């Protein structure tokens, strides 16, 4: 799938560690596995632009990203990624949210690379504040009845294991990521 140059440029910004072209390709890859090579136009736009604006110090990245597309459905899909909760019952919404969080259910080694990259994106946050904030995010995910809206029982179980392991690590006195899964 051809990614437009203006999208590639945004996902290649130097301050990004996880939310890069690699993440974008992973999201697009998951969607094409589930939907086939031709994605519905709004879903494709939303996937391409969902993290186009990414500033770890800002709280309106999704709103700014959504403002870059002129398709109302794509805007709505992008806005749903803010809390990773569907805003409606659309299959396209569930697909985008699952693709965006697909990394959570990755094998442990891959998950820990992701977690380290997220920490790097938030390098401006002191360790204590990062631990508290990240643990709260992980806890909100763990409290959900389901992380994925599709039927992925093995992925769901592995995601919960990964999230719990990271949360426990954040609560310890050890340096962040000093201990991790193999």
For each residue, the residues with C-beta under 8 A, 3 or more apart:
1: 28 32 37
2:
3: 7 8 21 24 25 28 48
4: 7 8 48
5: 8 9
6: 9 10
7: 3 4 10 11 24 48 49 52
8: 3 4 5 11 12 21
9: 5 6 12 13
10: 6 7 13 52 53 54
11: 7 8 16 19 20 21 23 24 51 52
12: 8 9 16 20 21
13: 9 10 16 54
14:
15: 55 56 121
16: 11 12 13 19 20 54 121
17: 20 117 118 120 121
18: 23 114 117 118 120 121
19: 11 16 23 51 54 121
20: 11 12 16 17 23 24
21: 3 8 11 12 24 25
22: 25 26
23: 11 18 19 20 26 27 51 103
24: 3 7 11 20 21 27 28 47 48 51
25: 3 21 22 28 29
26: 22 23 29 30 99 102 103
27: 23 24 30 31 47 50 96 99 100 102
28: 1 3 24 25 31 32 39 47 48 99
29: 25 26 32 33
30: 26 27 33 34 98 99 102
31: 27 28 34 35 39 43 44 47 95 96 99
32: 1 28 29 35 36 37 39
33: 29 30
34: 30 31 95 99 150
35: 31 32 38 39 40 43 95
36: 32 39
37: 1 32
38: 35
39: 28 31 32 35 36 43 44 47
40: 35 43 44 92
41: 44 45 71 74
42: 45 46 71 73 74 77 92
43: 31 35 39 40 46 47 74 77 92 95 96
44: 31 39 40 41 47 48
45: 41 42 48 49 69 71 74
46: 42 43 49 50 69 73 74 75 77 78 92 96
47: 24 27 28 31 39 43 44 50 96 99
48: 3 4 7 24 28 44 45 52
49: 7 45 46 52 65 66 68 69 74 78
50: 27 46 47 62 65 77 78 81 96 100
51: 11 19 23 24 54 61 65 81
52: 7 10 11 48 49 64 65 68
53: 10 58 61 64 65 68
54: 10 13 16 19 51 61 65 121
55: 15 58 61
56: 15 121 122 124
57: 124
58: 53 55 61 64
59:
60: 63 64
61: 51 53 54 55 58 64 65
62: 50 65 66 78 79 81 82
63: 60 66 67 79 82
64: 52 53 58 60 61 67 68
65: 49 50 51 52 53 54 61 62 68 69 78
66: 49 62 63 69 74 75 76 78 79
67: 63 64 75
68: 49 52 53 64 65
69: 45 46 49 65 66 74 75 78
70:
71: 41 42 45 74 75
72: 75 76
73: 42 46 76 77 92
74: 41 42 43 45 46 49 66 69 71 77 78
75: 46 66 67 69 71 72 78 79
76: 66 72 73 79 80 87 88 93
77: 42 43 46 50 73 74 80 81 92 93 96
78: 46 49 50 62 65 66 69 74 75 81
79: 62 63 66 75 76 82 87
80: 76 77 83 84 85 86 87 93 96 97
81: 50 51 62 77 78 84 96 97 100
82: 62 63 79
83: 80
84: 80 81 97 100 101 141
85: 80 97
86: 80 89 90 93 94 97 149
87: 76 79 80 93
88: 76 93
89: 86 93
90: 86 93 94
91: 94 95
92: 40 42 43 46 73 77 95 96
93: 76 77 80 86 87 88 89 90 96 97
94: 86 90 91 97 98 149 150
95: 31 34 35 43 91 92 98 99 150
96: 27 31 43 46 47 50 77 80 81 92 93 99 100
97: 80 81 84 85 86 93 94 100 101 149
98: 30 94 95 101 102 148 149 150 152
99: 26 27 28 30 31 34 47 95 96 102
100: 27 50 81 84 96 97
101: 84 97 98 104 147 148 159
102: 26 27 30 98 99 105 106 155
103: 23 26 106 110 111 114
104: 101 111 141 147 159 162 163
105: 102 147 148 152 154 155 156 157 158 159 162
106: 102 103 110 111 114 158 162
107: 110 111 158
108: 111 112 161 162 165 180 181 182
109: 112 113 181 182
110: 103 106 107 113 114
111: 103 104 106 107 108 114 115 162 166 181
112: 108 109 115 116 166 177 180 181
113: 109 110 116 117
114: 18 103 106 110 111 117 118
115: 111 112 118 119 166 177 180
116: 112 113 119 120 177
117: 17 18 113 114 120 121
118: 17 18 114 115 121 122 134
119: 115 116 122 123 130 134 176 177
120: 17 18 116 117 123
121: 15 16 17 18 19 54 56 117 118
122: 56 118 119 125 130 134
123: 119 120
124: 56 57
125: 122 129 130 133
126: 129 130
127: 130 131 175 176
128: 131 132
129: 125 126 132 133
130: 119 122 125 126 127 133 134 176
131: 127 128 134 135 170 171 176
132: 128 129 135 136
133: 125 129 130 136 137
134: 118 119 122 130 131 137 138 166 170
135: 131 132 138 139 167 170 171
136: 132 133 139 140
137: 133 134 140 141
138: 134 135 141 142 163 164 166 167 170
139: 135 136 142 143 167
140: 136 137 143 144
141: 84 104 137 138 144 147 163
142: 138 139 160 163 164 167
143: 139 140
144: 140 141 147
145:
146: 149 156
147: 101 104 105 141 144 156 159 160
148: 98 101 105 151 152 155 156 159
149: 86 94 97 98 146
150: 34 94 95 98
151: 148
152: 98 105 148 155 156
153: 156 157
154: 105 157 158
155: 102 105 148 152 158 159
156: 105 146 147 148 152 153 159 160
157: 105 153 154 160 161
158: 105 106 107 154 155 161 162
159: 101 104 105 147 148 155 156 162 163
160: 142 147 156 157 163 164
161: 108 157 158 164 165
162: 104 105 106 108 111 158 159 165 166 181
163: 104 138 141 142 159 160 166 167
164: 138 142 160 161 167 168
165: 108 161 162 168 169 180 181
166: 111 112 115 134 138 162 163 169 170
167: 135 138 139 142 163 164 170 171
168: 164 165 171 172
169: 165 166 172 174 176 177 179 180
170: 131 134 135 138 166 167 176
171: 131 135 167 168
172: 168 169 179
173:
174: 169 178 179
175: 127 178
176: 119 127 130 131 169 170
177: 112 115 116 119 169 180
178: 174 175
179: 169 172 174
180: 108 112 115 165 169 177
181: 108 109 111 112 162 165
182: 108 109
